[in-house]
Amino acid sequence: MKVLVTGVNGYIGAVLGPYLIQRGLVVLGLDTGYYRDGWLYSDDRRLSHTPETLNKDLRDVAEEDLEGCDAVAHLAELSNDPLGQNNPGVTFRINHRGSVSLAEKARAVGIERFVYTSSCSVYGAGTGIFLDESAATNPQTAYAECKTLVERDVGRMAGAGFCPVFLRNATAYGPSPRMRFDIVLNDLAALAWTTRRIAMVSDGSPWRPLVHIEDICEAIYLSLVAPADAVRGKVFNVGQNSENYRVRDIARIVAEEFPGCEVTVGEVTGDNRSYRVSFDRIHRELPGFVCRHTARDGARQLHEIFKRIQMTPETYRYRAFTRLAQLKYLQDTRQIDDELFWC
Ligand SMILES: NC(=O)c1ccc[n+]([C@@H]2O[C@H](COP(=O)([O-])OP(=O)(O)OC[C@H]3O[C@@H](n4cnc5c(N)ncnc54)[C@H](O)[C@@H]3O)[C@@H](O)[C@H]2O)c1
């Protein structure tokens, strides 16, 4: 199977490309390279399996780019809430229109399997009860709204010759050479390493579901190779029930893996938005899927890497490891324009 992986130079993509190659798939990457300034470590042996990559914007993809591929794993989007809020118009044009158009082109050239990385953020503000895939979505940001729109529009295309699969990932954590320090566990781990202190401004009571980056890769791999009838048009929450954590518990787990790190908890705030997600369906219906990692494993792996590369506070705060800061830098230095195209 030859699979086009969009967003292959991002946090998840940089791990996913080698992961799929090692499982015997032929991978063609596609990425515009917004975060290519950031590369945390290079001694991972899996990196010898880095795929050939088209350096291209999602919005410029042509049907010819997809020819010869049997499947698409689509990750290339503006990947977090603040990015989306900053410029909702561009977010809709990339994340919604760009993604739907990619799916239309894939279908037009006869590609059947289309795996889309959605997000548990589509559930928005919850009340702490477990939400499964049948729960109403309640997107709070342009980013989350685009995820629901892509699920809706690409979901309508499901049929005999087209098999889209929608993976609503929990918040990822764990090492990737193309690191992100703007997601909760990675951020807390870097804080613990560089300052030995995690000071929470709130009481940390809200629930957050987490998932290890390699468990996301496994879910994508299995969604690519599963029999079409098992997955066509389906939505899966990606994670495991026991990986729903309160934010203060994430902080505590991280601190335990970084000896000498102190955690302080702040006041109860008015903002108690909180959601827990049920991951029963993916374990029941995606053949072969199990989550292999826990937040504690991720914190331990990050500790080992920070120690090995002697990570400095400057590296932690480097713009290219924080999505919003890197795009702002590229705009301020006129490397990309208002539509986020390279100048
Ligand atoms: N990381 C998480 O916690 C998480 C959770 C749920 C869902 N997701 C989804 O998974 C996907 C990957 O997330 P990530 O954390 O690796 O994000 P990331 O920002 O690290 O990677 C996204 C990649 O896509 C590329 N890209 C962005 N816009 C593009 C465009 N217009 N044309 C071509 N390439 C473009 C970027 O250059 C980047 O390399 C995203 O769709 C994200 O919404 C991520």
Ligand as a Chemical Component Dictionary entry (heavy atoms), coordinates in Angstrom:
data_LIG
# 
_chem_comp.id                   LIG 
_chem_comp.type                 NON-POLYMER 
_chem_comp.pdbx_formal_charge   0 
_chem_comp.three_letter_code    LIG 
# 
loop_
_chem_comp_atom.comp_id 
_chem_comp_atom.atom_id 
_chem_comp_atom.alt_atom_id 
_chem_comp_atom.type_symbol 
_chem_comp_atom.charge 
_chem_comp_atom.model_Cartn_x 
_chem_comp_atom.model_Cartn_y 
_chem_comp_atom.model_Cartn_z 
_chem_comp_atom.pdbx_ordinal 
LIG N1  N1  N 0  -1.203 16.933 18.688 1  
LIG C1  C1  C 0  -2.408 16.735 19.232 2  
LIG O1  O1  O 0  -2.576 16.739 20.473 3  
LIG C2  C2  C 0  -3.598 16.481 18.345 4  
LIG C3  C3  C 0  -4.802 16.079 18.953 5  
LIG C4  C4  C 0  -5.918 15.871 18.148 6  
LIG C5  C5  C 0  -5.834 16.044 16.772 7  
LIG N2  N2  N 1  -4.642 16.432 16.214 8  
LIG C6  C6  C 0  -4.593 16.639 14.747 9  
LIG O2  O2  O 0  -3.554 15.854 14.194 10 
LIG C7  C7  C 0  -2.970 16.554 13.093 11 
LIG C8  C8  C 0  -1.467 16.676 13.316 12 
LIG O3  O3  O 0  -1.238 17.341 14.557 13 
LIG P1  P1  P 0  0.226  17.744 15.016 14 
LIG O4  O4  O 0  0.210  17.901 16.485 15 
LIG O5  O5  O -1 1.218  16.871 14.374 16 
LIG O6  O6  O 0  0.313  19.203 14.377 17 
LIG P2  P2  P 0  1.583  20.012 13.804 18 
LIG O7  O7  O 0  1.200  21.443 13.769 19 
LIG O8  O8  O 0  2.797  19.629 14.540 20 
LIG O9  O9  O 0  1.716  19.440 12.327 21 
LIG C9  C9  C 0  0.904  19.869 11.266 22 
LIG C10 C10 C 0  1.761  19.836 10.010 23 
LIG O10 O10 O 0  0.939  20.219 8.912  24 
LIG C11 C11 C 0  1.617  21.160 8.131  25 
LIG N3  N3  N 0  0.647  22.065 7.528  26 
LIG C12 C12 C 0  -0.166 22.933 8.153  27 
LIG N4  N4  N 0  -0.896 23.610 7.250  28 
LIG C13 C13 C 0  -0.521 23.143 6.030  29 
LIG C14 C14 C 0  -0.905 23.461 4.696  30 
LIG N5  N5  N 0  -1.801 24.432 4.413  31 
LIG N6  N6  N 0  -0.324 22.793 3.670  32 
LIG C15 C15 C 0  0.597  21.820 3.912  33 
LIG N7  N7  N 0  1.027  21.495 5.161  34 
LIG C16 C16 C 0  0.464  22.154 6.207  35 
LIG C17 C17 C 0  2.557  21.911 9.069  36 
LIG O11 O11 O 0  3.677  22.429 8.376  37 
LIG C18 C18 C 0  2.927  20.817 10.071 38 
LIG O12 O12 O 0  4.139  20.192 9.712  39 
LIG C19 C19 C 0  -3.679 17.895 13.013 40 
LIG O13 O13 O 0  -4.712 17.818 12.058 41 
LIG C20 C20 C 0  -4.246 18.065 14.407 42 
LIG O14 O14 O 0  -5.390 18.895 14.403 43 
LIG C21 C21 C 0  -3.527 16.647 16.965 44 
# 
loop_
_chem_comp_bond.comp_id 
_chem_comp_bond.atom_id_1 
_chem_comp_bond.atom_id_2 
_chem_comp_bond.value_order 
_chem_comp_bond.pdbx_ordinal 
LIG N1  C1  SING 1  
LIG C1  O1  DOUB 2  
LIG C1  C2  SING 3  
LIG C2  C3  SING 4  
LIG C2  C21 DOUB 5  
LIG C3  C4  DOUB 6  
LIG C4  C5  SING 7  
LIG C5  N2  DOUB 8  
LIG N2  C6  SING 9  
LIG N2  C21 SING 10 
LIG C6  O2  SING 11 
LIG C6  C20 SING 12 
LIG O2  C7  SING 13 
LIG C7  C8  SING 14 
LIG C7  C19 SING 15 
LIG C8  O3  SING 16 
LIG O3  P1  SING 17 
LIG P1  O4  DOUB 18 
LIG P1  O5  SING 19 
LIG P1  O6  SING 20 
LIG O6  P2  SING 21 
LIG P2  O7  DOUB 22 
LIG P2  O8  SING 23 
LIG P2  O9  SING 24 
LIG O9  C9  SING 25 
LIG C9  C10 SING 26 
LIG C10 O10 SING 27 
LIG C10 C18 SING 28 
LIG O10 C11 SING 29 
LIG C11 N3  SING 30 
LIG C11 C17 SING 31 
LIG N3  C12 SING 32 
LIG N3  C16 SING 33 
LIG C12 N4  DOUB 34 
LIG N4  C13 SING 35 
LIG C13 C14 SING 36 
LIG C13 C16 DOUB 37 
LIG C14 N5  SING 38 
LIG C14 N6  DOUB 39 
LIG N6  C15 SING 40 
LIG C15 N7  DOUB 41 
LIG N7  C16 SING 42 
LIG C17 O11 SING 43 
LIG C17 C18 SING 44 
LIG C18 O12 SING 45 
LIG C19 O13 SING 46 
LIG C19 C20 SING 47 
LIG C20 O14 SING 48 
# 
